[in-house]
Amino acid sequence: MQDSYYLLLVIIVMAIATFITRVLPFIILYKVRDHPMLVYLGRYLPPVMMVLLLIYCFRDLRFSALSDGPAELLALALVVAVHLWRANALLSIMAGTGLYMFLSQSALLVS
């Protein structure tokens, strides 16, 4: 019983700490939200982070082996197609992830 209270207390403290770390930048930077540097970062940082994630995802891809890469490339093609069609990042990422997981877990692309 004592362990339950301890775990509940830990969860509450971590929830409060997480909330504070998420809200604190908005409170601190409230007066400088129109600063040119913050506007610049807000505009260009998300695409840069997406490119970094893309590079990270394809870092181990070898085109020398025919069995390596079709699932990743098909998923990437689906992400691009869905994003051009619907312009919805969440839908694009979910579709590409779903296709990649399906292809990597099934034996469709294995020769």
N, C-alpha and C positions, 0 to 999 in steps of 0.2 A: 504494500500500500504506500509506503514511504517513497518507493521508486517512482510510482505514478505521479506523485506530487512534484518530485524532482524533475522528471521529464517534462511535465506540463510547465513548470517554471522556466526550464531551459528553452522550450518552444516559444513561450511568451517573450522572454528576453531577446531571443534571436529575431522574432517578428518585429519587435520594437526597434532593434538595431538596424534591421533591413529597411524598415520604413524611414527611419531617420536618415540613413545614407542615401536613400532615393529622393527625399524631399529637400535635404540640406542644400544641394546646388541651386535649386530653384529659389530658395529663400535668400541665399547669399548673392546670387547673380541677378536678382530682380531688377536692380537699378541700371545694370549695364547690359541688359538683354539686347539692346539695339546697337551694341558696339560692333564695328565693322569686322573685327576678328572673329567674334562669335557668330555673326551672320555668315561669314566665309566658311567657318568650320561646320556650321549647320547645313550648309549647302553641299560641300564637297566631301565631308567625312563619311557619310553613309555609302556613297558609291565606291570610295576607296576601300572601305571595310569589306564590301561585297567582293571586290577584286582580290583582296587578300585571302578571303575565305575560299574563293575559287582556286587560287594558286595552291592553297593548303590542301584542298580536296584532290587536286590532280597531281600532287607532288610525286607520287609513286607510280604514276601511269607510264608504262613502257609500250611504245608503239612497235617495238621489234617483235614482241610475242603477239600472235594473232588472237590468242584467247584473252589477252589483257586489254581491257578498255571498252569493249562494245557497250556494256551496261552503263558505264559512266558517260560515254558520249551520247548514247540514246537519251539518257536522263537529262543531260545538258541541252540537247536539241529540244526536248519536250518543254523544259523550263523556258527557253527562249521563245518557242512558239506560243505557249500559253501566255507568257508575259506580253508579247506583241499583240496577241488576240484580245486579252482582257485587261491588260495594264494593272494587274493585281499581284503584288509581290507575294502575298501569303498563299494565294491560289497557285501561283507558279512554283513556289518552293514545295508546297504539299504534293503537287502533281509529280514533280521531278523526283522527290524523295520516295513517293509511293511506287513509281515505275522502277527506280533503282533497287528498292528493297525487293520488289517482285522478281525482277530479273536476276538479282544476285542470289536469291533464295531458291529460285526454280532452276531447272536444268535446261531452260530454253536455249541459252547461248553457249552451252558446253558442247564441244565437238567430240 
